[in-house]
């Protein structure tokens, strides 16, 4: 249980108890969900919220209980093998994607979890359509798949650095038509997945430029974190404004009722992880997976084998 502290008044507005008396975050996930009917602008979504001083309580008290709930629901999803969930994690470098995987999803049943990272396309991938490489990251029924970056790179990095070949440019009138075309194709594909029982949930880690600078410097200066640093991270930072403009356009065009974007206050890493966990819990509760039950015939056979083993 939380001990009252000078920050207690801030904590209490974000906390509630569930039916079993456990602390949960009283978050309205719609505050972070990009509505379809309204134009998305980054200025409407903060990099941080007023709970930053409570990150320790979130880490030690709230997140573990939320993860427990998520574990229970994920186990049912895995056992039922009816639906699948594809989670897209998209952001600038150092925004917290890897940490979200480590602190939330790595606690789930490993058999029902898959993680795929998307980097620069391989020679084989470049010979196919741009969504072709998505298929290796798709979930099976009963599985949650995590895309650490994703097929959205082909409407982000490709656009920032003008990496399209002429074979694509010849198909459209101008660049605007090209990206509109790809957004529509992505929306159609995500709708296809939804209609076949595979749900897409997309998280964008909305990190400030100052926070990225601090995190990159920490990785550069701490020998134990050097392995997390890439020189390319600093090079890509030079295109910050271009990325922000393209992220805004992408989220506007691809947040749909069947595959919404959630924009996280990523300067508050533990709060952002709590939002992710709450979104996942609510998505699974909507699916409402159940443990399979034996038929009457199977139950009779089960009783026979129980008796057989007990009499050994």
VENJO-V265795 format. One record per pair of residues at least 12 apart in sequence whose ideal C-beta (glycine too) atoms are under 7 Angstrom apart, sorted by sequence separation. I is the first residue (numbers start at 0). J is the second residue. D is the distance in whole Angstrom. If there is no record, write none. Layout:
i=I j=J d=D
i=I j=J d=D
This chain:
i=13 j=25 d=6
i=120 j=132 d=7
i=263 j=275 d=7
i=13 j=26 d=7
i=215 j=228 d=7
i=261 j=274 d=7
i=100 j=114 d=6
i=133 j=150 d=5
i=215 j=232 d=6
i=261 j=278 d=6
i=215 j=233 d=7
i=115 j=135 d=6
i=130 j=150 d=6
i=158 j=178 d=7
i=115 j=136 d=4
i=129 j=150 d=7
i=129 j=153 d=4
i=154 j=178 d=6
i=113 j=138 d=6
i=211 j=236 d=7
i=154 j=181 d=5
i=153 j=181 d=7
i=154 j=182 d=7
i=113 j=142 d=6
i=115 j=144 d=7
i=117 j=146 d=7
i=111 j=141 d=6
i=112 j=142 d=7
i=77 j=108 d=6
i=111 j=142 d=5
i=112 j=143 d=6
i=113 j=144 d=4
i=114 j=145 d=5
i=115 j=146 d=6
i=116 j=147 d=4
i=117 j=148 d=4
i=208 j=239 d=6
i=111 j=143 d=6
i=113 j=145 d=7
i=115 j=147 d=7
i=116 j=148 d=6
i=117 j=149 d=6
i=77 j=110 d=7
i=114 j=147 d=6
i=73 j=107 d=5
i=74 j=108 d=6
i=77 j=111 d=3
i=73 j=108 d=6
i=76 j=111 d=7
i=117 j=152 d=6
i=150 j=185 d=7
i=70 j=106 d=6
i=107 j=143 d=7
i=13 j=50 d=6
i=24 j=61 d=6
i=66 j=103 d=6
i=70 j=107 d=6
i=22 j=60 d=6
i=69 j=107 d=7
i=73 j=111 d=6
i=22 j=61 d=6
i=9 j=49 d=6
i=62 j=102 d=7
i=66 j=106 d=5
i=9 j=50 d=6
i=23 j=64 d=7
i=24 j=65 d=7
i=104 j=145 d=6
i=22 j=64 d=6
i=23 j=65 d=7
i=10 j=53 d=5
i=21 j=64 d=5
i=203 j=246 d=7
i=9 j=53 d=6
i=100 j=145 d=6
i=6 j=52 d=5
i=10 j=56 d=6
i=6 j=53 d=6
i=100 j=147 d=7
i=203 j=250 d=6
i=96 j=147 d=6
i=85 j=137 d=6
i=85 j=138 d=5
i=84 j=138 d=6
i=1 j=56 d=6
i=83 j=138 d=4
i=83 j=139 d=6
i=140 j=196 d=7
i=210 j=266 d=5
i=83 j=140 d=5
i=86 j=143 d=6
i=88 j=145 d=7
i=201 j=258 d=6
i=203 j=260 d=6
i=205 j=262 d=5
i=82 j=140 d=7
i=83 j=141 d=7
i=86 j=144 d=7
i=88 j=146 d=6
i=130 j=188 d=6
i=201 j=259 d=7
i=205 j=263 d=6
i=1 j=60 d=6
i=81 j=140 d=6
i=83 j=142 d=5
i=84 j=143 d=5
i=85 j=144 d=5
i=86 j=145 d=5
i=87 j=146 d=5
i=88 j=147 d=6
i=89 j=148 d=6
i=138 j=197 d=6
i=199 j=258 d=4
i=201 j=260 d=5
i=202 j=261 d=5
i=203 j=262 d=5
i=204 j=263 d=5
i=205 j=264 d=6
i=206 j=265 d=4
i=207 j=266 d=6
i=80 j=140 d=5
i=86 j=146 d=7
i=89 j=149 d=6
i=137 j=197 d=7
i=201 j=261 d=7
i=203 j=263 d=7
i=205 j=265 d=5
i=206 j=266 d=6
i=80 j=141 d=4
i=85 j=146 d=7
i=202 j=263 d=6
i=204 j=265 d=4
i=79 j=141 d=6
i=87 j=149 d=5
i=89 j=151 d=5
i=77 j=141 d=5
i=87 j=151 d=7
i=193 j=257 d=4
i=76 j=141 d=6
i=193 j=258 d=7
i=189 j=255 d=7
i=186 j=253 d=6
i=190 j=257 d=5
i=204 j=271 d=7
i=185 j=253 d=6
i=189 j=257 d=6
i=186 j=255 d=6
i=189 j=258 d=4
i=73 j=143 d=6
i=182 j=252 d=4
i=182 j=253 d=5
i=202 j=275 d=6
i=200 j=278 d=6
i=159 j=238 d=5
i=159 j=241 d=5
i=200 j=282 d=6
i=159 j=242 d=6
i=198 j=282 d=7
i=159 j=245 d=6
i=158 j=245 d=5
i=155 j=245 d=6
i=155 j=249 d=7
i=154 j=249 d=6
i=151 j=249 d=7
i=85 j=192 d=7
i=96 j=204 d=6
i=95 j=204 d=5
i=94 j=204 d=4
i=85 j=197 d=6
i=87 j=199 d=7
i=89 j=201 d=7
i=94 j=206 d=4
i=83 j=196 d=7
i=90 j=203 d=6
i=82 j=196 d=5
i=83 j=197 d=5
i=84 j=198 d=5
i=85 j=199 d=5
i=86 j=200 d=5
i=87 j=201 d=4
i=88 j=202 d=5
i=89 j=203 d=5
i=90 j=204 d=4
i=81 j=196 d=7
i=87 j=202 d=7
i=91 j=206 d=6
i=82 j=198 d=7
i=84 j=200 d=6
i=90 j=206 d=7
i=93 j=211 d=5
i=91 j=211 d=6
i=93 j=214 d=4
i=93 j=215 d=6
i=93 j=232 d=7
i=92 j=232 d=4
i=92 j=235 d=6
i=91 j=242 d=6
i=46 j=205 d=6
i=46 j=206 d=6
i=44 j=205 d=6
i=46 j=207 d=4
i=41 j=205 d=7
i=46 j=210 d=7
i=103 j=272 d=6
i=95 j=265 d=5
i=98 j=268 d=6
i=102 j=272 d=6
i=94 j=265 d=5
i=103 j=275 d=6
i=95 j=268 d=5
i=99 j=272 d=5
i=103 j=276 d=6
i=90 j=265 d=7
i=95 j=271 d=6
i=99 j=275 d=6
i=84 j=282 d=7
i=41 j=243 d=7
i=82 j=286 d=5
i=41 j=247 d=6
i=82 j=288 d=7
i=40 j=247 d=7
i=62 j=269 d=7
i=69 j=276 d=6
i=76 j=283 d=6
i=81 j=288 d=7
i=39 j=247 d=6
i=65 j=273 d=6
i=72 j=280 d=6
i=79 j=288 d=4
i=62 j=272 d=6
i=66 j=276 d=6
i=69 j=279 d=6
i=73 j=283 d=7
i=76 j=286 d=7
i=79 j=289 d=6
i=39 j=250 d=5
i=58 j=269 d=5
i=62 j=273 d=6
i=65 j=276 d=4
i=69 j=280 d=5
i=72 j=283 d=4
i=39 j=251 d=5
i=57 j=269 d=4
i=61 j=273 d=6
i=65 j=277 d=7
i=68 j=280 d=5
i=72 j=284 d=7
i=76 j=288 d=4
i=78 j=290 d=5
i=79 j=291 d=6
i=38 j=251 d=6
i=54 j=267 d=7
i=57 j=270 d=6
i=75 j=288 d=4
i=78 j=291 d=6
i=62 j=276 d=7
i=75 j=289 d=6
i=39 j=254 d=7
i=54 j=269 d=4
i=65 j=280 d=7
i=75 j=290 d=6
i=48 j=264 d=5
i=51 j=267 d=5
i=57 j=273 d=6
i=72 j=288 d=7
i=33 j=250 d=6
i=47 j=264 d=5
i=50 j=267 d=6
i=44 j=262 d=4
i=46 j=264 d=6
i=35 j=254 d=6
i=45 j=264 d=5
i=46 j=265 d=7
i=47 j=266 d=4
i=48 j=267 d=6
i=35 j=255 d=6
i=46 j=266 d=4
i=47 j=267 d=5
i=50 j=270 d=5
i=33 j=254 d=4
i=35 j=256 d=6
i=48 j=270 d=6
i=33 j=259 d=6
i=32 j=259 d=5
i=33 j=260 d=5
i=32 j=261 d=5
i=33 j=262 d=6
i=31 j=261 d=5
i=31 j=262 d=6
i=31 j=263 d=6
i=31 j=274 d=6
i=28 j=274 d=7
i=26 j=273 d=7
i=26 j=274 d=6
i=24 j=273 d=5
i=28 j=277 d=6
i=28 j=278 d=5
i=26 j=277 d=5
i=24 j=277 d=6
i=28 j=281 d=6
